[in-house]
Amino acid sequence: MIRTMAFMGGYVAIMVAVIFGAFDDIQGTPAAWGLALTVTAPIVGQIWTTLAVMRDSDEFVRAVMAKQFILAAGISMALFTAWGFAESFANAPHAEGWLIYPLFWASLGVIAPFIKSSN
């Protein structure tokens, strides 16, 4: 929980600065790549945190969490891919690539209560 709060606190701080225009001058410049990587770093940290919790859990909890994680990732990739094809073929509105991350956590939140077995 502490790691999650630390990483997501960093993410929120960076995004609040972005929203209030702290980085408007660098958008569209090569320095914006640094900003993109800086915003991504806490997300990588959050994924590492989740995997560390899995690693440090007992065998049953690790297996259940792994199953939930894999299913949520698969659902997220399938939905995002379907939306991408809808953009290409059906003129659906564009979805930003970073939306896959909240889609993953939403998918995990929806399926986790139903996945209680490692089978």
C-alpha angles and dihedrals in degrees: 000000000000092000091048092051092047095051095041090045088057090047093050092048092053093045093048088054090049092049092050092051102255091139102034092113094060099046110117093020130101088258088066087073087064090051091050091052091045091054089047095052096076090048090054087048091052092052090048089050092053092048090048090054088052091048093050095046127092120268097266096047090045091053094048093046091047091051091049092046094049094046092047091049091049093048091048093049092047093049094045092047091049089051090049091054089047088054090051099042108021103034092245113172116270118267117206114242094237089066088081089077098058088038089057093051092045089051091049091050092051098046101035096080089054098047106072100138133069091218 
